[in-house]
Amino acid sequence: MGQEQSRPPAATGNPVAPPEIAAIGLPRRLVASITGSWPHISYSLRDYNSEQHAYELSLANGWRGNMTLHGGPSQYHPPLAHAERAGAMRESFAITLPALPPYEQQQRTEILHCPASWKQPWYWFAMEVGDGQHRRVERFEWRRSRGSEVRSIADQSRWGYGGWKLLRMGDESDDSSGGHGKSGARVDGYSSDQKEVVAVWAHAGTVKSAMSKMGDFEYRGSGATGELGQLWSIMAAMTCMCIWQKGKQKSEEDDDRRRRRR
């Protein structure tokens, strides 16, 4: 008890990007694991090619609380990004990103939207991407997926697989999105409505791994080339973790309701 109370507070303040992230962004493939328990829930992110934890995500107030991504392997490293619940129903997330000179002189906040949908949950955000004179605002959508891109990084087991794919929808003024574009023949790396897959998330697929490992995240296509910029790479990873957090919260609430009915 005394040991828990004597822990120094997690690092707070304005998000700041470590030099390596400012230069090249996050590693192409990340493994996410749960490293802390209630009430100090935390995740770790590590490069798929390394066993060393690289970044920490802390949720000091549990599944419903805010999330901070730290620019190092513990919650005592300076914050890299923050996420907090937003919107009238607190279904969306406001994500604060660091300044990245010379193009970003100050931090900025982007919104991960969760439109109400009874058929299929999906999330979207729009942000400025690219560098210099080629910067433009584009829209991106997270959709549930069991497609080839997710399968390629999933834990293949009898417990199945599943996850999410992040699609590059193009110019924000293009209102053809909405989680259900026109379907057609699907090519690997693209959705059935011909949108490029720029990141994927695969849930951990085994009971053993589910005890600690959350899943795998990987940038794809133009999301892996650096074309979309370093802030976008942070936003993509943070939005993925927000969706996982929200799913975990719902799972915990469903378990509580089942226990109360017994």
Buried (B, 14 or more C-beta within 10 A) or exposed (E): EEEEEEEEEBBEEEBBBBEEBBEEBBBBBBBBBBBBEEEBBBBBBBBEEEEEBBBBBBBBEBBEBBBBBBBBBBBBBBBBBBBBBBEEEEBBBBBBBBBBEEBBEEBBEBBBBBEEEEEEBBBBBBBBBBBEEEEEEBBBBBBBBBBEBBBBBBBEEEBEBBBBBBBBBBEBEEEEBEBEBEEEEEEEEBBBBBBBBBBBBBBBBBEEBBEEBBBBBBBBBBBBEBBBBBBBBBBBBBBBBBBBBBBBBEEBEEEEEEEEEE
